[in-house]
Amino acid sequence: MSPPLLKLGAVLSTMAMISNWMSQTLPSLVRLNTTRIITSDTLTQISPKEGWQVYSSAQDPDGRCICTVVAPEQNLCSRDAKSRQLRQLLEKVQNMSQSIEVLNLRTQRDFQYVLKMETQMKGLKAKFRQIEDDRKTLMTKHFQELKEKMDELLPLIPVLEQYKTDAKLITQFKEEIRNLSTVLTGIQEEIGAYDYEELHQRVLSLETRLRDCMKKLTCGKLMKITGPITVKISGTRFGAWMTDPLASEKNNRVWYMDSYTNNKIVREYKSIADFISGAESRTYNLPFKWAGTNHVVYNGSLYFNKYQSNIIIKYSFDTGRVLAQRSLEYAGFHNVYPYTWGGFSDIDLMADEIGLWAVYATNQNAGNIVISQLNQDTLEVLKSWSTGYPKRSAGESFMICGTLYVTNSHLTGAKVYYSYSTKTSTYEYTDIPFHNQYFHISMLDYNARDRALYAWNNGHQVLFNVTLFHVIKTEDDT
């Protein structure tokens, strides 16, 4: 292959690699004109010039992050169509050249064999003529043997002539291919095929920017909930199951806590597969009974509400000991301010990309929801936000990126109805439906690592996928 074709081949190989990566990471590119963000009462236009707009979600049970990117406006190469046609033509010529070369080698080998046979035939023919002249002096038997050999060789004469014709034709093919490659190389240079070096660098730059963008996708706004995926059917009508959002990728342990009270047994499974098959790896006997189903595993420890109290317990799975406990001041407990389904669900412990949280209600806030950020080591309240949403009217709630999302019911027809941002101390009413397949949800918690909601739905352990919206500023936009 000539140097221009080598260069183009390297670029195409790299582009194929980038295309493959993008097809796995970016399942669909939406239109590049504008994107509409739906709020409670208005549609806001966002131009792609503002930055990368990314919708991200975990769309399979393994929790892999899938992103859809709306890219800023780019100046694209206007000659891509001609260049693509040229590349396709060059590839066809190259394939034809290789096929002809194989045919040529095979034909030349057979041709040499036939030439050798031709020499033998000529010698044999001369001998035969001599034998014809002297046949009277030879024995009839010898004459007959030579006659038979001659008859066997006679059909090879037209074959020899055909091989001579094919050899000439192949020689012509090789010359035409050589001329065509020269012409195509000239055309390639005329239309600026060497600009693909620049395009190559632009593609590599885009890949780098997208990877940097992906690293920033820690927080976003909830746009949609899909599912559920039913993982298992087990236990009573109420319970909790969870994984650790801070665990490593290789650590996929599952913890299972059946019932909302009168229980101290936590079952551990090494993986989702073991959880489904029921292969327990370990059982923990907690020092206290828990209240409700709103526990959370975070950085190797279990955080739960001690039964008949507003005390929060931090229990280490590694040591089997209580590492910390603290009373959540003024928090209602023991069905004073539960979710709509009851079950001593007064205090809801949860975690997101920012850290550890407690959601509860107090008399001081007239039974409305209070959000408190906790120190994961000491359980000290770092900061609190008082909302205006009644805790008893909430079906369930969960935190994503410092925003509390509240459902309006635990029954059929439930939807995310209200959200409160701790970043801006503002709220809005939302309308994000999700499918309550088994009619009664008693636990709904977000896992930042899996980008999914874990739920206990009437004795079914299920997963919901969430789609978040991000706007990422790039260096070119500053």
Order of alpha helices (4+ residues) and beta strands (2+ residues): alpha-beta-beta-beta-beta-alpha-alpha-alpha-alpha-beta-beta-beta-beta-alpha-beta-beta-beta-beta-beta-beta-beta-beta-beta-beta-beta-beta-beta-beta-beta-beta
